[in-house]
Amino acid sequence: MQEQVLVEESRNGALECVHSGHICGVGADGEVRYAVGDADYVAFLRSSGKPVQAIPVFKHGVPAKYGLTEKEMAIMMGSHRAEPFHVEALEGLLAKLGLSESHLVCKPTYPLGIQAKEDVIRSGGPQRSIYHNCSGKHLGTLALCKAMGYPLEDYYDISHPAQQEILSTLAYLSEYPRERITLGTDGCGFPVFAIPLRNLAKVYLKLACPELIDDVAVRSAVETIVRLMNDHYEMIAGTDRICSALLMDPNIVAKGGAKGIYCFGLKREKLGFAFKVLDGSEDEWPLIAASILEQIGYPGRETIDRMYALAPQDIVNDNGKVVGMNKAVFRMENR
């Protein structure tokens, strides 16, 4: 099935931009309940895979071995903006693991957070590897390597035992054959995986509803990971970011990735969603998430309102004048 328009941007009533893509929502039985476009569209997980990539860390009891705080654990699942509270947790991880930033394959950079970046530059601070928004994930995997006696030097290589366990974990949760998972390399140097949206939605269904996971060790790890993501939502993204805004709702587990991929699961409703904006834009995520929640009759109005606060439907110019509209235009097919 062809992609469908998800969001339209108009200016003075004239259509200016369209953002097309695919949406898939699965129910407790793993079957597709809602669809827009192609539920079998194969997409790279990018950072939406971070909760899965963290499962081996928790499955093997690594945080207890090193006495990690909850914030230090939570940032392993995060795409942080290197705000001061993020950096504090990352430096805590380095100290407790006995590692230096030179162990990280992700290269030195400035923070993604605008204010954080300005503060570093104004103070004459250097670029740092822990400022990379994936550094928490990398430190988590390095912690796993230290705990399991794996080599540290090539922790990011797909042939490394840590990465092989991550790949197997994704195949298990997604119910997608391991040998059919498409492999690539992410921007941070880690392996990245591509699977159909319906299978990615199944992953987020199980994150939201770990009782659906048969493997006791994996289930226990997921329960801890999701609790940390909800309790410390600020560590998963940062100030005024969609992931943190959704995770403020204890009924939701959510994580996005680069190039337009976004996923969330609803605990009470036992639903998992994955969607892809094909032009790679992230600006439309809150509008799409809000429309999905509205269309299924989600009762958490405050969560929907937070989405519209992040992506207002009114387009306002530099002078504060309303000059156009952003609007989610898709209608989900209920199967």
N, C-alpha and C positions, 0 to 999 in steps of 0.2 A: 504493500500500500504506500502511496506517495505521502510525503510530508504534508502537514497542514499548517496554515497560518495560526500562530499562537497569540501574537501581540501585534497590534497596529498602532502606529504613531501618526497622528494627524496634526496639521498646523492650519489654523483658520478654516477648519472643515475639510481641507484637502489632504489626502493620504500622502505621507512623506516617506515612511519606512514600514517594512513588515519584517517580522521575525518568525520564521517557520521552524517546525520541529516535530517531535514525536513525544507522546506521553503514554505510560503504561501503569495501571494500578492493579494489584493482585489481592485476592482475598485470602482468608485463613487456609483454604485448601490449595493455595498456590496457583489457582486458575485466574486468568485475566478477568477482572470485573469491570474495568474502565479502560478505554483506549482512545487515543487520538493519533492518527497516522499509523505507523507501523510498530506494533508491540515487539517485533523481532528485530528491530533496528539494532545493529551491533555498535556499541559505543565504548570508548576507553573510559575506565572508571576515574582516572586521574585521582584527585584527592578525596573523592567520595569513597575510595577504597581504604582510607586510613583506619577506620574502626576495625576492618577485617585484618589489615596488616598488623594491628596491635594485638590480635587475639593470641598468637603464640607467646607473647611477652607475659600475658596474664595467665595463660594456661599452664605455664611452667613456673609460676610463682616468683617471677623475677622481682617485682616491686618489694616484696617482703624481704628478699635477700639483701637488698641495698637500702632498706629503710626509707623508701620514697614517700613523700607527702602526696596528698590527693591531687594537688595542683600540678606537681611534677609528673604524676601519672596521667592526668587529663591532657596535658599538652602533647602527649604522644599521639593523640587522635586529632590534633588541631592543625589548622592552617592559620597560624598566628600572624599578627601584624607587628611583632616585636615591640609591643608596648611595654612599659617598665615592668608590669606584673608578669608578662610573658618572659622577659629576660631574666627576671629573678628566678623563675622556675627552671629555666634552661641552664642557668649557671649552677643552680642547685644540683641538677642532674649531672653536669660535668664533674662537679666536686665529688659527689657520692660514687660515681662510676670510676673515678680516677682517670678520666679521659681529658684530652685537650681538643680544641677546635680543629686541629690538624687531622684528627681521625675522621672528620666529616667529609664526604665526597662533595656535598653541596658547597659551592664556592662563596667567598665573602661577598656581602652585599649590604646595602642600607635597608633599614626597616621598610616594610610596605605601608605601615601606618603613616599617614601624612604628618601628624604632629610628632610622632616618634622619630621619623626621619629628619624633620626640621631640628628637633632637639639635639640629635646626634651631630648633625652638620654644624649647628651653631656652636656646640661645645668642642668642635674640632675632633670628634671621635672618629675612629676608623671604621671601615666596613668590616663586618664580622660574619663568620659562617653561621653562628647561632641566630643572626638576624634573618636568615633565609626562612621562609614561612613553612618549610618542611623539616626544619631541624629537629623538632620534637619527635617526629616519626623516625628519623635517622638515629637519634639517641636511644629511642626505645629498642630498635633492632640491634644496636651496638650493645645495649644492656643484656639483651637475650644472648648475644654471642659470648659475652663475658661469662654469663651464668652457665651456659651450656658447654663452654670450652671450645667454641668455634673460633676460627681465625677472624681477626678484625679487619684485615687489609682489604678483603674483597667482599665485604658484607653486602654490597649493593649488586653483586653479580647474580644473575638468575640461577647459576649453577651452585651457588652457596647454599648450604643446608637450611639456613634461616629463610632464604627466599623460596626454597622448595617447599618448606612447610607452609608459608604464606599462600603459595599457589595451590597447594592441596586443600587448605582451609577455604579458599574462595570457591574451588570446585565443589566442595562438600556443601557449603551454605547455599550456593546458587543453583545447585542441582544441574550443573552444566559440565559436560565431560572435560576433564582436565586437558586432554590432548587437543580439544577444539578451542580452548581459550587462546585468543590472539595476544601475542607478546610484543611489547615495545619498550622504549626507554622514556621515562618521564623527564620533565625539565630539571628536576633535582638530581638526576642520575640513578634513581631507583627503577626497577622493573615496573611496568604499567601494563594492565590487562584490559582486554576488550571482550565483552559478552553481550548477548541480547538484553534489551531493556527489561523484558519480562523476567529474566533471571536475576538481573540487578534489583528489580523490585522485590523478588523473593528474598534476597539478602536482607533488605531493609524491613521486610515483614518479620523475619526471624530476629533481627536486632530488636524490633519493637516487642516481639512475642517470643522470648527465648524458650518458653515451654514447648515450642514446636521443634526444638533442636534435640535430637536423640542423644548425641554424644554429651555425656555429663560434664566432662572437662571443658568442652567448648561452650556449653550452655552457661556454666559458672563464670567463665571468662567474659562472655557477652553480658551477663547480668551486671558484672562489675563495671565494664566499659560504659554501658549505657547509663548507669547510675552516675558515674563520674562526669559524663558529658552533660547530663541534666543539672547536676549539683554545681558544676564549675563551667557553665556555658561560656563564660568570658574567655576561657582558655582555648576553646575550640575555634574561635575566629577573632572576635575583639569588638571594640566599640562600634555600634551602629552597623553590624554585619548580620546578614540574614541567618547564618547558622546559629549564632548566639541568640538572636531574637526568637527563632523557632524553639531552640532548646530550653528557653525560659519556661516553656509549656512542658510540664512533667509528663504529659501524655505523648510527646513527640520525640523521636530520635531523628536527626537530620544531619546531612553533610553534603557539601557540594564539591565540585572539582573544576579544573580549568576547562576552557573551551565549551562551556555551556551545559555541562552535565550536573544534574541535581537530583537528590534522593531524600525521601523521608518515609518514616513508618509511624503509624498511629496505633497505640497500644490497646485502648479500649475497643476501637473499631476493627482491630485485627486486619489492617490494610497496609500494603507497602506500595510506594510510588517511586518511579524513576522517570525523569524527562530529560530531553536533550534539545537545546536551542542550537539549530544547525549552523548559524553564523558565529557561534562561539561566544556570544554576548552573555554577560552575567547580570546586566542591568535589569533584565526582564524577570529574573527569578522570583522576586517577591510578588509581582503581579500574577505570575502563573501559579505560584503556591497558594496565594489568596483565592484565586478563582477555583482551583481544585477543591480547597476546603469549603468554599461557599457552595459549590455544586454538589458536594456530598452531604451538605447540611451539617457541617461541623459546628458544635455548640460553643466552641471557644472563641467568642467574638473578639476578645482582647488580643488573641494571637493574630487573627486576620487583620485587625486594625494596625498591629505592629508592622505587618507586611506592607500595608498601604502607606504607612509613615515612611518606610524605607524607599518605596517606589511610588510616589504620588501619581494619581491619574492625571492631574493637571500638569502641563508643561509650562514652567515659569521661566521668563527670560531674565537677563542680568538686572533688569530694572524692577523685578518683582511682579511683572504683568503676566497674567495667564494668556498664553499664546497658542496653546494646543492641548492635545490629550493623548495619553497612553491608555490603551484599552486591551484587556485580554478578550479575544473574540472566539476562542475555541469552545466547543461544547462536547463534553465527554460522552461517549457511547457506553451506556450501562449494559453489561452483558449478564 
